[in-house]
């Protein structure tokens, strides 16, 4: 007997292939965009579980933080680099949302972070318009599904365009970001515990500059979370 549903599903898979963003496997379940093999291979840091982890130490003496974490280690020519490229430069929102859900679930399970709101690191408006999205905001949307807190997108803005940070050292990165963020709506964050979110932490200069601006609001407790940690 001909199974019409199986034929239909096969035809849809040919026209609109649903494959793993990490390895290209078509063995996927439900709405996931990552297969079980890739999910198991993603290099979790476990930082969210521990005080004085490497991300928190990175900001010692630079900015007042309650907690800080990054979900995965980032290395070149790795699964995480492929996923970051797919999410950040190819506009794969579904991948970004799933990564955000995973981040939020780990942070919630740790019990160390209890944010009142999520703040995506803002892009310069012209850059966001050209790219079509802010990757940090997409991560926040996924995280909000796990943490059940609001995402505040317009509290702080990036007021000036900045040169790429890729080939700059720590001091150059800080100078490049100095005075580039502006707190435009302090009222929603007064007396709040905020979690500032970005995709990758390298030197931390961008998050430091944005976080310093957020701390100008009255009685703010600031934490930081990133998808990846790129150690040097």
C-alpha positions as CSV (number, residue, x, y, z in Angstrom):
1,X,0.0,0.0,0.0
2,X,1.4,3.4,-0.9
3,X,2.0,5.7,2.0
4,X,1.0,9.1,0.8
5,X,2.3,10.9,3.9
6,X,5.8,9.3,3.5
7,X,5.8,10.4,-0.2
8,X,4.8,13.9,0.7
9,X,7.4,14.2,3.4
10,X,10.1,12.9,1.1
11,X,9.1,15.4,-1.6
12,X,9.1,18.3,0.9
13,X,12.6,17.2,2.2
14,X,13.9,17.3,-1.4
15,X,12.5,20.8,-2.1
16,X,13.2,22.2,1.4
17,X,16.0,20.1,3.0
18,X,15.9,20.1,6.8
19,X,19.5,19.3,7.7
20,X,21.7,19.8,10.7
21,X,23.4,23.2,10.7
22,X,26.6,21.6,12.1
23,X,27.2,18.5,10.0
24,X,24.5,18.4,7.3
25,X,22.8,15.2,8.6
26,X,19.1,14.9,7.8
27,X,18.5,12.8,11.0
28,X,16.7,15.5,12.9
29,X,13.8,15.4,15.3
30,X,11.0,18.0,15.8
31,X,12.0,21.6,15.3
32,X,15.7,21.2,16.1
33,X,18.3,22.5,13.6
34,X,21.1,20.5,15.3
35,X,21.4,16.7,15.4
36,X,22.1,14.8,18.6
37,X,25.7,14.1,17.6
38,X,26.5,17.8,17.1
39,X,24.6,18.7,20.3
40,X,26.8,16.2,22.2
41,X,30.0,17.6,20.6
42,X,29.4,21.2,21.4
43,X,32.1,22.2,23.9
44,X,30.2,23.5,27.0
45,X,32.3,25.5,29.4
46,X,30.2,24.9,32.5
47,X,31.2,28.5,33.6
48,X,27.6,29.3,34.7
49,X,28.0,26.9,37.6
50,X,31.1,28.5,39.1
51,X,32.1,31.7,40.8
52,X,35.4,33.3,39.7
53,X,35.2,31.5,36.3
54,X,37.5,32.7,33.5
55,X,34.8,35.1,32.1
56,X,34.3,36.7,35.5
57,X,38.1,37.0,36.0
58,X,38.4,38.7,32.6
59,X,36.3,41.6,33.9
60,X,38.0,41.9,37.4
61,X,39.0,45.5,38.0
62,X,37.3,46.7,34.8
63,X,33.6,46.7,35.6
64,X,31.3,45.8,38.5
65,X,29.5,42.6,37.7
66,X,27.4,40.2,39.7
67,X,28.1,37.2,37.5
68,X,29.4,36.4,34.1
69,X,29.5,33.3,31.8
70,X,29.8,32.0,28.3
71,X,28.1,28.8,27.1
72,X,30.7,27.3,24.8
73,X,34.4,27.4,24.0
74,X,35.2,28.9,20.6
75,X,38.2,27.7,18.6
76,X,39.1,28.1,14.9
77,X,38.2,25.4,12.4
78,X,35.7,23.9,14.9
79,X,32.0,23.0,15.1
80,X,31.3,26.2,17.0
81,X,33.0,28.3,14.3
82,X,30.8,26.7,11.7
83,X,27.7,27.3,13.8
84,X,28.7,30.9,14.5
85,X,29.3,31.6,10.8
86,X,25.9,30.1,9.9
87,X,24.1,32.1,12.6
88,X,26.0,35.4,12.4
89,X,26.6,35.8,8.7
90,X,24.1,33.6,6.9
91,X,21.1,34.8,8.9
92,X,20.0,31.5,10.3
93,X,17.6,32.8,13.0
94,X,16.3,29.3,13.9
95,X,19.8,28.3,14.8
96,X,20.3,31.4,16.9
97,X,17.0,30.8,18.7
98,X,17.9,27.3,19.6
99,X,21.3,28.3,20.8
100,X,19.6,31.0,22.9
101,X,17.2,28.4,24.4
102,X,20.2,26.2,25.3
103,X,22.0,29.2,26.9
104,X,18.9,30.2,28.9
105,X,18.3,26.6,30.1
106,X,21.9,26.3,31.4
107,X,21.8,29.7,33.1
108,X,18.4,28.9,34.8
109,X,19.6,25.5,36.0
110,X,22.7,27.0,37.6
111,X,20.6,29.0,40.0
112,X,23.3,31.7,40.1
113,X,21.6,34.1,37.7
114,X,18.2,35.5,38.4
115,X,17.8,38.4,35.9
116,X,14.8,40.6,35.7
117,X,15.5,41.4,32.0
118,X,17.8,40.6,29.1
119,X,19.7,43.3,27.3
120,X,21.1,42.4,23.8
121,X,24.3,44.1,23.0
122,X,23.2,46.7,20.4
123,X,24.5,47.1,16.9
124,X,24.9,50.5,15.2
125,X,21.6,51.1,13.6
126,X,22.9,51.3,10.0
127,X,24.8,48.0,10.5
128,X,21.8,46.2,11.9
129,X,19.6,47.5,9.0
130,X,22.2,46.3,6.5
131,X,22.6,42.9,8.2
132,X,18.8,42.6,8.8
133,X,19.0,41.5,12.4
134,X,21.0,41.7,15.6
135,X,22.4,38.3,16.6
136,X,22.5,39.2,20.3
137,X,18.8,40.0,20.1
138,X,18.0,36.6,18.5
139,X,19.9,34.9,21.3
140,X,17.9,36.9,23.9
141,X,14.7,35.8,22.3
142,X,15.7,32.1,22.7
143,X,17.0,32.7,26.2
144,X,13.7,34.4,27.2
145,X,11.9,31.1,26.4
146,X,13.9,29.4,29.1
147,X,14.2,32.2,31.6
148,X,10.7,33.7,31.2
149,X,11.9,37.3,31.5
150,X,11.5,40.2,29.0
151,X,14.0,41.4,26.4
152,X,14.7,45.1,26.5
153,X,16.1,46.2,23.1
154,X,16.1,50.0,23.2
155,X,17.4,50.8,26.7
156,X,21.0,51.4,25.4
157,X,22.0,52.2,21.8
158,X,25.3,52.1,19.9
159,X,25.5,55.8,19.0
160,X,28.5,55.6,16.6
161,X,29.8,53.3,14.0
162,X,33.0,51.4,15.1
163,X,35.7,49.8,13.1
164,X,36.0,46.0,13.2
165,X,37.5,44.7,16.4
166,X,38.9,41.5,14.9
167,X,42.6,42.5,14.6
168,X,42.8,44.9,17.5
169,X,44.4,44.3,20.9
170,X,42.7,44.9,24.2
171,X,43.7,48.6,24.6
172,X,42.9,49.3,20.9
173,X,39.5,47.6,21.3
174,X,38.7,49.7,24.4
175,X,39.7,52.9,22.6
176,X,37.6,51.8,19.7
177,X,34.5,51.3,21.9
178,X,34.9,54.3,24.3
179,X,31.9,56.5,24.4
180,X,30.2,54.5,21.6
181,X,27.1,53.5,23.7
182,X,24.4,55.7,25.1
183,X,21.8,54.9,27.8
184,X,18.6,56.4,26.4
185,X,15.9,54.8,28.5
186,X,17.2,54.4,32.1
187,X,13.7,54.1,33.6
188,X,12.9,50.4,32.6
189,X,16.2,49.2,34.2
190,X,16.2,51.1,37.5
191,X,16.5,48.7,40.5
192,X,16.8,45.8,38.1
193,X,19.1,42.8,37.7
194,X,20.2,42.9,34.1
195,X,21.8,40.2,31.9
196,X,23.8,41.7,29.1
197,X,24.1,39.3,26.2
198,X,26.5,39.0,23.2
199,X,27.6,36.2,20.8
200,X,31.4,36.0,21.5
201,X,33.7,37.3,24.3
202,X,37.3,37.9,23.3
203,X,38.9,40.8,25.2
204,X,35.5,41.9,26.6
205,X,36.0,45.5,25.6
206,X,32.7,45.9,23.8
207,X,30.7,44.4,26.7
208,X,32.7,46.5,29.2
209,X,31.8,49.7,27.4
210,X,28.1,48.8,27.1
211,X,27.9,47.5,30.6
212,X,29.5,50.7,32.0
213,X,26.7,52.7,30.3
214,X,24.0,50.5,31.8
215,X,25.5,50.9,35.3
216,X,24.7,54.6,35.0
217,X,21.1,53.7,35.8
218,X,20.2,53.8,39.4
219,X,20.7,50.6,41.5
220,X,21.4,48.3,38.6
221,X,23.0,44.9,39.1
222,X,24.7,43.7,36.0
223,X,25.7,40.3,34.8
224,X,27.0,39.2,31.4
225,X,26.4,36.1,29.2
226,X,27.9,35.2,25.9
227,X,27.3,32.3,23.6
228,X,31.1,31.6,23.1
229,X,34.3,32.3,24.9
230,X,37.4,32.8,22.7
231,X,40.4,32.4,24.9
232,X,43.8,33.6,23.7
